[in-house]
């Protein structure tokens, strides 16, 4: 097989073009057609490798500069020397592109379902004193599968009721969501006023935006209430 690959025209063309490199396994494994696995030629797609690397960085929450690490480069040189490691800028661009593609898919699902969606949201302040608000959508698709997706993770200037309501409405508009079933928040007093603002604005937009006019829209987080009770009992 090794002698054949040196004369194989498709193999040589791939090497010359550089568009699709190959990996030749010289291991002693057994192939599915019998015999050992020596000389098996497998295609190496640069784009597939790049996309897989982006997924790894996102899933493992690695910095984009991970591709510049000496150890990682050495690993790739030893295992897949044909793979061209992209720069951190390329990885960043690919990650943004992947996010936009996944967002478009989720938008399509939400637009097809046209159902009232439930939300959970939370606000906290980082060690750098910056405040962030996260909004998670909970919904059932056409196959009755429950989904949970973060639709917004944004910095906010303060924890005021008007700020919370405006940020929530911006997220709904961004995703094209028109119907809301419930919103679960912690038991902070400011959230009561934020919910009131949201009810008024959503009802003014569409009579069907809320279930029963939003009577059951505000859900208080049970975990936060229990935490308050536990803290109060310490004294």
N, C-alpha and C positions, 0 to 999 in steps of 0.2 A: 504493500500500500504506500509506503514511504517513497518507493521508486516511482510509483504511478503518479503521485501528486506533483512530482517534479516535471512531468510531461503533460499533466492535465490542463487543457486549454482554459476551461472556466476558472479553475483555481488560479492560474497564472494571470488571467485577465483581471480577476478581483484584486490581486496583489498590485498590479500595475495601476489600476484606476484609483485605488484607495477608497472607493465609495463604500465597499463592504469588505472588511477584513475577515480573516478566518482564524479559528482556533483549532489546532490539531492535537487531539488527545493521544498521548502515547502510553496511557495507563493499561493495565492488564485486566480491566473489567470485561464483563461479558455483554455483548450487544444483544438487542432484542431478536435479532435474526440468527443468533448463534455465533460461535467463535468469540475471540477476544475483541475488545473495543479499541485496539490500537489503530491509529490512522483515521479516526472518525473526524470529518471536517464539519465544523459548525460555524454558521455565519455570525458575525459580530456587527450589530447595527449600532452606530454611534449615537443616533437619536434616541433609540430605546434605552441605551445605557445612561444617557443624560437624564431622561425622564425618570428612570428608576432611581438615579442618584438624588434628584430633586425630591422624590417621594420619601426617600430615606432621611434626608435632612429635615423635612417637615415632620415626619412621624416621630423621629427621635429628638426633635427640637434642638437641632444642632445649629451653630452659627454658620452663615454663608462662607465665612473664612475657613471652614473646615477643609475645603478643597485645597487650601494652601499649606496644610500641615505636612511636615516632612515625612512623618510616619505613614500617612495615608498615601502620599505620592510614591513612597518606596513600596508599599503594599501593591499598588496598582502596577508599578513597573515589574514586580516579580510575578504577579498573577495574570494580569492582562496588559502586557506591554504595548499592544496595538491600540488600546483605548486612549484617546486624547482627553486629558483631564481639563474640563472647562474652567474658566476663571470665575472668581466670586461674582463678578458683574453678570456674567452669562447665567450663572445659577440663580441670581436674584431675578433676572429678567424671565427665566423659565418658571420660577416659582410664582411670580405675578401672573404670568400667562396661564399657568395651571389653575390658580385661584379664580381667574376670570372665567375659564372654561367650566369649572365646577359650579360657579355661581350661576352661570347661564343655564346649566342643567337643572339646578334646584329651582330657579325661577320658572322654568318650563313645568316642572312637577307641581309647583304651587298654583300656577295659572290654570292647569288642567283640573286640579281638584276643586277649586273655587269654594273651599269650605272655611268655616270659622276656625281660627288657629289659636291655641293657647300659648302663653309666653311665661317665662321666668326671667327676672332681671335682678341685677345686683350692682351695687356701687361700692367701691372701696378706694382708699388712698394709698399709694405706694410709698416706699421709704424715701422717695425723692419728692414727696408731698404733691404728686400729680394724681388727680382723681380720674378714675376710669369707670365706664358703665358698659356692662355686657348684657346682651339680650339674646335669649335662646328660644327658638320656636319649637313647639311640640305639635305634631300632626300625624294623621293616619293617611296613608296613600290609597290609591285605587285598589290595591291588593290587601287592604286592611293590615298593613305593616306599620307599626309605630316608629316614628322617626324623631330624632332630636338634633337640631342643627343650630349652631351659633350664627346669627345673622348680623350681629354688630358687636364690635369691641372697640370702643372709641374713648378718647380723653374728653372730659367735660370740665368746664371752668369752676363749677361749684355744685352743691347738692340741693339747690333750690328747686321748688316744685315746678316752676315754669321751665327751668332747664331740663329737668327729667322728662316732662311732657313733650317738649320740643324735640329732644333727641329721639324719643320713642316714635313720634310721628314721622321724623325724617327717615328712620329705618323702615317703617311701613311703606312710605312712598318709594324708597329706593328699591324695595323688593316687589312693589306692586300688590301689596296685601291690603285687602279692603274689609275683611271680616275678622273680628276679634271675639274669641269666646271668653277667655279669662287671662288675667295677669297676676302672677304670684310675686309679691315683694316682701321685704322684711317689715317688721312692725314699727318702723320709724314714723313719727307723726307727720312728717312732711310728705310721705307717700300718699296719705289720704287726700290731700289737696291736689297732688299730681294726678291721681286717678280721676278726681272730679273734673279737672281740666280736660283730660283725655276723653272722658265720657261726653262732655259737651261738644268737643270738636269733632269727634267721630260721628255722633248722632246728627250733627249739622251737615256732615258730608253725605251721609247715606242712611236711610231709615233701617236698612238691613245690616248695618255695620256691626251692631252689637246684639247679642241674644237677650231678648226681653228688656231692651233699652239699657243693658249693662247692669241689671240688678245683681247679677252674680259675677260680675267682671273682676272685682277686687278679691283676691285670695291672699290671706296673710300667711306668711311662711311659718309652719309649725315648728321647724327646727330652731328658728330665731326666737320664737316665743318661749320654747322650753329652755333655751340658753339664758334668756332674761330671767326666767323663774329660778334657774339654778344659781345664777350670779346673785340674785336677790336673797336667796336662802343662806348665803355664806355669812351674812351680817345679822 
